[in-house]
Amino acid sequence: MLTQLTINNFAIVDNLIVDFNTGMTAITGETGAGKSISVDALSLCLGARADASFIRHGSDRIDISAHFLLDDTPSALAWLKENQLDDHNECIVRRVIAQDGRSKAFINGSAVPVSQLKELGQMLIQIHGQHEHQLLMRSDYQQHLLDQYMADATLINAMKNAYKKWKNATEQFAQYEKSRQEQDAHTQLLQYQLKELNEFSPIEGEYEQIDEEYKRLSNSEQLIKLSQQILDMLSENPDFNILNQLNSAKNMTQDLANIDSQLMNVCSMLEDATIPLQEASYELSHYTENLDIDPSRVMQLEQRISKQISLARKHHIQPEKLPELHQQLLDAFKQIANQDEIGEQLKQDIAQYYQQAQSDAKKLHTSRTKVAEALSKKISKTIQELSMPHGQFSIDIAWDDKKMSETGADHITFLVTTNPGQPMQPISKVASGGELSRIALAVQVLTAQKMETPALIFDEIDVGISGPTAAKVGNLLRELGQSTQVITVTHLPQVAGNAHHHYFVTKKTDGKHTQTQMNGLDQNQRLAELARLLGGDKITENTLANAKELLIQ
């Protein structure tokens, strides 16, 4: 439930802190004082569209926060835990809107996207406005209300999932059919490309290998010539070579070391230098002996490299990427070859998913029909008590599987008759403005009884009613307040008198600044406010007496 609302710099509110309690709370006030301003602020706090024009004149930002207790809201608690935003059984949501229109949202102190704030807000509170009866004439909204009252999330979600699978399968098949029409030209091109590549048969890593071999063989004469020159310098020149000179130096150093042992380290270093030079000479000699000069092999490699470069240019890739492209084209051709099999599988999927969707839609239809019958009787009884003694309400559920959607295959129509002998007709064609308001009120209150949402706000939904009808509305809201938190903005004393708690909204000005305040009323203050609602600014003994009759302890 909502326990506290804090509003800063919103419209004509400077700073306002309101504590809320369980049961039914009424909010009244003078015309133009801003009775609905707390509702508007709460809507903004819970994710409604931000507008910098709401910022109080002279301020730089709006700052609104709402504190909820979640003992009776398991879905909100589960959502907070899933999103790692939980804080025991409490939840504080906050919204800040700056002058440039930028908005920041917070849940339990953590910054979140406004979309998350809105998602959570729908679990915390339901707001019903005075214009909601206009929505009542829309079939989709009628279905929404019925499903809320039915409160079978498992069945509704199963229908959504089954329809989604069927729709996805049909979309995939449509894409498949389209691709099949474009396939012939693509297949011919693919076959031509594969013919060339199959004949060439590129191998992974081949280009790098033959390129290296080609460079070696095409320069073999120079490699042999220079290698022999190096061998002569190292060891094979009989007149002068490095190894002979090194051996001479080593022998001379050994003679010196025999005289002075300090030169033994030099002898060791010369000895160490001899071994790698001997190994290098051996390796180079072996390399020269095995270096093959084969003109035919050079030509063969030249042709292979040239063909690989030519194919790579044709496909706009690097030569070393040719094997990868070849495999991709092979896979694509294999996929085309399997298209008939894929098409048949998609057809089977469509039939299977449609059958499941139809089965779930029929279950939903059966459940809706059963619930609609019980709800229709309750609404009929309630509208009769709201000064429509001959009113009858019915919910028609027409099955049409040709118009399957994620909500099933039902077309929901709210039917009503207000006079004896008149047939049931759609609510939009029968009810007058006043009758429609009363029917909407009955529907809202009765469907709200089945909602898990722990707090309900009714914003001047009692417009257009008075007298005994208003008293009945007050009784309905008070009864609803026994099981959930109800906050109602009203101008009717009969409704306000039924409340467990009462707030009065005033607007004050010093000639330069205007601000709205909202204060809780004690017993005497409530009597005075009810009297004002009954008789205007002049409170008499008669209006006070009437107010005492309306005030339910």
Secondary structure, 3 states (H helix, E strand, C coil): CEEEEEEEEECCEEEEEEECCCCEEEEEECCCCCCCHHHHHHHHHCCCCCCHHHECCCCCEEEEEEEEECCCCHHHHHHHHHCCCCECCEEEEEEEEECCCCEEEEECCEEECHHHHHHHHHHHCEEEECCHHHHCCCHHHHHHHHHHHHCCHHHHHHHHHHHHHHHHHHHHHHHHHHHHHCHHHHHHHHHHHHHHHHHHCCCCCHHHHHHHHHHHHHCHHHHHHHHHHHHHHHHHCCCCCHHHHHHHHHHHHHHHHHHCHHHHHHHHHHHHHHHHHHHHHHHHHHHHHHCCCCHHHHHHHHHHHHHHHHHHHHCCCCHHHHHHHHHHHHHHHHHHHCHHHHHHHHHHHHHHHHHHHHHHHHHHHHHHHHHHHHHHHHHHHHHHHCCCCCCEEEEEEEECHHHCECCECEEEEEEEECCCCCCCEEHHHHCCHHHHHHHHHHHHHHHHCCCCCCEEEEECCCCCCCHHHHHHHHHHHHHHHCCCEEEEECCCHHHHCCCCEEEEEEEEECCCCEEEEEEECCHHHHHHHHHHHHHCCCCCHHHHHHHHHHCCC
